[in-house]
Amino acid sequence: MPWTKDDYPDSLKHFMAPIRHKAIEIANALLEDGYGESRAISIATAQAKEWGENRHMRIRKKGH
């Protein structure tokens, strides 16, 4: 099941929108490549965090 900007895993809800959107993009690509949902989310979250850090972006919403 591909995720969207409005329908995504709960584990992404505390991330800033650009990081969350990148994670969704990566996770959907991994799903297309045959990865399971939980593995796709895990990999996508790590890669999106790294992507944001490399761009000096804030990763999480305040308080999280």
C-alpha positions as CSV (number, residue, x, y, z in Angstrom):
1,M,0.0,0.0,0.0
2,P,1.7,3.2,-1.1
3,W,1.7,6.1,1.4
4,T,0.8,9.7,0.7
5,K,1.3,13.1,2.3
6,D,-2.0,12.6,4.1
7,D,-1.9,8.9,4.8
8,Y,1.5,7.7,6.3
9,P,2.7,5.6,9.1
10,D,2.3,6.9,12.7
11,S,6.1,6.6,13.1
12,L,6.5,9.6,10.8
13,K,4.1,12.0,12.5
14,H,6.7,13.8,14.6
15,F,9.0,14.6,11.7
16,M,9.0,18.0,9.9
17,A,7.0,17.9,6.6
18,P,10.0,17.8,4.2
19,I,11.6,14.9,6.1
20,R,8.3,13.0,6.3
21,H,7.7,13.6,2.6
22,K,11.2,12.3,1.7
23,A,10.6,9.3,3.9
24,I,7.3,8.6,2.2
25,E,9.0,8.9,-1.2
26,I,11.8,6.5,-0.3
27,A,9.4,4.0,1.4
28,N,7.1,3.9,-1.6
29,A,10.1,3.2,-3.9
30,L,11.3,0.4,-1.5
31,L,7.8,-1.1,-1.5
32,E,7.9,-1.2,-5.3
33,D,11.2,-3.0,-5.1
34,G,9.6,-5.7,-3.0
35,Y,10.5,-4.7,0.5
36,G,8.0,-5.3,3.3
37,E,6.3,-2.4,4.9
38,S,8.1,-2.4,8.2
39,R,11.5,-2.7,6.6
40,A,10.7,0.0,4.0
41,I,9.7,2.4,6.8
42,S,12.8,1.7,8.8
43,I,15.2,2.2,5.9
44,A,13.2,5.2,4.6
45,T,13.2,6.9,8.0
46,A,17.0,6.5,8.4
47,Q,17.7,7.8,4.9
48,A,15.3,10.7,5.2
49,K,16.9,11.8,8.4
50,E,20.3,11.6,6.8
51,W,19.0,13.6,3.8
52,G,17.7,16.3,6.1
53,E,20.9,16.5,8.2
54,N,23.0,16.8,5.0
55,R,20.9,19.9,4.2
56,H,21.0,21.3,7.7
57,M,17.3,20.9,8.1
58,R,15.3,20.5,11.3
59,I,14.4,16.9,11.5
60,R,11.6,16.7,14.2
61,K,8.9,18.9,15.3
62,K,9.5,20.8,18.6
63,G,9.1,18.7,21.7
64,H,9.9,15.4,19.9
